[in-house]
């Protein structure tokens, strides 16, 4: 039990880290950079914060995926990946990528400086990229559901087939997992 548990744990941890890094890097960095906004300190801060959060959440995701419950693992992976994609893509990259100098002129200029930065960035994203938020949320939900179901199916196949199958089936499944 211990060898199978540790093998499935490290395998699911590696794959969930790969998926979460893919989601956070592609949807947080690439979507914000394709909107042709110049990189700044906010970009690097959101990138490192998304990297830390995705690594932290992928640890718990891999812990639940290491158990042989397919419905629970698919549900948790979809939930966590949608949370990752919406929070990291929409709230971090799109809202934090707008500098405060782009504040519209019709807004009052006496906004206090003690307001949190996410309120300012929400105002910027609401007025400046209203359509890009829906596009990024749609793409992130689509990619996260696709990748989480794909990841959960292959992890469950690996967990259930590897201890009882031949070496040829193990190599085929490992090759499929590598080609993710």
C-alpha positions as CSV (number, residue, x, y, z in Angstrom):
1,X,0.0,0.0,0.0
2,X,2.8,2.4,0.9
3,X,4.7,1.9,-2.4
4,X,1.6,2.3,-4.5
5,X,0.5,5.3,-2.5
6,X,3.9,7.1,-2.8
7,X,4.2,6.3,-6.5
8,X,0.7,7.6,-7.3
9,X,1.3,10.6,-5.0
10,X,4.5,11.6,-6.7
11,X,3.1,10.9,-10.1
12,X,0.0,12.9,-9.5
13,X,2.0,15.7,-7.8
14,X,4.2,15.9,-10.9
15,X,1.3,15.9,-13.3
16,X,-0.9,18.3,-11.3
17,X,2.1,20.6,-10.9
18,X,2.6,20.5,-14.7
19,X,-1.1,21.3,-15.3
20,X,-1.2,24.0,-12.7
21,X,2.0,25.6,-14.0
22,X,0.6,25.4,-17.5
23,X,-2.6,27.1,-16.4
24,X,-0.8,29.7,-14.4
25,X,1.9,30.5,-16.8
26,X,-0.1,30.3,-20.0
27,X,-3.3,31.9,-18.8
28,X,-1.7,34.4,-16.5
29,X,1.4,35.5,-18.3
30,X,0.6,34.8,-22.0
31,X,-2.9,36.1,-22.0
32,X,-1.8,39.3,-20.3
33,X,1.1,39.8,-22.6
34,X,-1.0,39.2,-25.7
35,X,-3.2,42.1,-24.7
36,X,-0.1,44.2,-25.6
37,X,0.4,45.8,-22.2
38,X,4.0,46.5,-21.2
39,X,5.5,44.2,-18.6
40,X,6.2,45.8,-15.2
41,X,6.6,45.0,-11.6
42,X,3.0,44.0,-11.4
43,X,3.5,41.4,-14.0
44,X,6.4,39.8,-12.2
45,X,4.5,40.0,-8.9
46,X,1.4,38.3,-10.4
47,X,3.6,35.7,-12.0
48,X,5.4,34.7,-8.8
49,X,2.2,34.8,-6.8
50,X,0.4,32.6,-9.3
51,X,3.5,30.3,-9.4
52,X,3.3,30.0,-5.6
53,X,-0.4,29.5,-5.4
54,X,-0.5,26.9,-8.2
55,X,2.3,25.0,-6.6
56,X,0.6,25.1,-3.2
57,X,-2.8,24.0,-4.6
58,X,-1.3,21.4,-6.8
59,X,0.1,19.7,-3.7
60,X,-3.4,19.3,-2.2
61,X,-4.7,18.4,-5.6
62,X,-2.1,15.6,-5.9
63,X,-2.9,14.4,-2.4
64,X,-6.5,13.9,-3.3
65,X,-5.7,12.5,-6.7
66,X,-3.4,9.9,-5.2
67,X,-6.4,8.0,-3.8
68,X,-8.2,5.8,-6.1
69,X,-11.6,7.6,-6.2
70,X,-12.2,8.7,-9.8
71,X,-15.3,10.8,-9.2
72,X,-13.8,12.6,-6.2
73,X,-10.5,13.3,-8.1
74,X,-12.3,14.5,-11.2
75,X,-14.6,16.8,-9.1
76,X,-11.7,18.2,-7.0
77,X,-9.5,18.7,-10.0
78,X,-12.2,20.5,-11.9
79,X,-13.0,22.6,-8.9
80,X,-9.4,23.5,-8.1
81,X,-8.5,24.1,-11.7
82,X,-11.5,26.4,-12.3
83,X,-10.5,28.2,-9.1
84,X,-6.9,28.5,-10.3
85,X,-7.9,29.6,-13.8
86,X,-10.4,32.2,-12.8
87,X,-8.5,33.6,-9.8
88,X,-5.0,33.6,-11.4
89,X,-6.0,34.5,-14.9
90,X,-8.8,37.0,-14.5
91,X,-8.0,38.5,-11.1
92,X,-4.2,38.4,-11.2
93,X,-3.1,38.9,-14.7
94,X,-5.9,40.9,-16.2
95,X,-6.6,43.2,-13.2
96,X,-3.1,43.6,-12.0
97,X,-1.6,44.3,-15.5
98,X,-3.2,47.7,-15.7
99,X,-1.1,50.5,-14.2
100,X,-2.8,53.2,-12.2
101,X,-2.0,55.9,-14.7
102,X,-4.7,54.5,-17.0
103,X,-7.4,55.5,-14.7
104,X,-10.3,57.1,-16.7
105,X,-10.7,60.8,-16.3
106,X,-14.3,60.7,-15.3
107,X,-13.5,58.8,-12.1
108,X,-12.9,61.0,-9.1
109,X,-9.2,61.7,-8.6
110,X,-9.4,61.8,-4.8
111,X,-9.4,58.0,-4.5
112,X,-7.6,57.4,-1.2
113,X,-4.2,55.7,-1.3
114,X,-5.1,53.3,1.5
115,X,-7.5,51.4,-0.8
116,X,-6.3,47.9,-1.7
117,X,-4.7,47.6,-5.1
118,X,-7.2,45.0,-6.3
119,X,-10.0,47.6,-6.1
120,X,-8.0,49.9,-8.3
121,X,-7.2,47.1,-10.7
122,X,-10.8,46.0,-10.8
123,X,-11.8,49.5,-11.8
124,X,-9.2,49.5,-14.5
125,X,-10.1,46.0,-15.8
126,X,-13.8,46.9,-15.7
127,X,-13.5,50.0,-17.8
128,X,-10.6,49.0,-20.1
129,X,-10.9,45.3,-20.8
130,X,-14.5,44.3,-20.3
131,X,-14.5,41.9,-23.3
132,X,-11.1,40.4,-22.5
133,X,-12.2,39.2,-19.1
134,X,-15.0,37.1,-20.6
135,X,-12.6,35.7,-23.2
136,X,-10.0,34.8,-20.6
137,X,-12.5,33.3,-18.2
138,X,-14.1,31.2,-21.0
139,X,-10.7,30.0,-22.3
140,X,-9.4,29.2,-18.8
141,X,-12.6,27.3,-17.8
142,X,-12.5,25.3,-21.1
143,X,-8.8,24.5,-20.8
144,X,-9.0,23.7,-17.1
145,X,-12.0,21.3,-17.5
146,X,-10.3,19.7,-20.5
147,X,-6.9,19.3,-18.7
148,X,-8.4,18.2,-15.4
149,X,-10.5,15.5,-16.9
150,X,-7.6,14.4,-19.1
151,X,-5.3,14.4,-16.1
152,X,-7.7,12.5,-13.8
153,X,-8.5,9.8,-16.4
154,X,-4.8,9.1,-17.0
155,X,-3.9,9.1,-13.3
156,X,-6.8,6.7,-12.5
157,X,-5.7,4.5,-15.4
158,X,-2.1,4.5,-14.2
159,X,-3.1,3.8,-10.6
160,X,-5.5,1.0,-11.5
161,X,-3.5,-0.7,-14.3
162,X,0.1,-0.4,-13.3
163,X,0.2,-2.7,-10.2
164,X,-1.6,-5.5,-12.1
165,X,-0.6,-5.1,-15.7
166,X,2.3,-6.2,-17.7
167,X,5.4,-4.2,-18.5
168,X,4.1,-3.4,-22.0
169,X,1.0,-1.7,-20.6
170,X,3.0,0.2,-18.1
171,X,5.3,1.6,-20.8
172,X,2.3,2.5,-23.0
173,X,0.6,4.4,-20.1
174,X,3.9,6.0,-19.1
175,X,4.4,7.1,-22.7
176,X,0.9,8.6,-22.8
177,X,1.6,10.4,-19.5
178,X,4.9,11.8,-20.8
179,X,3.2,13.1,-23.9
180,X,0.8,15.3,-21.9
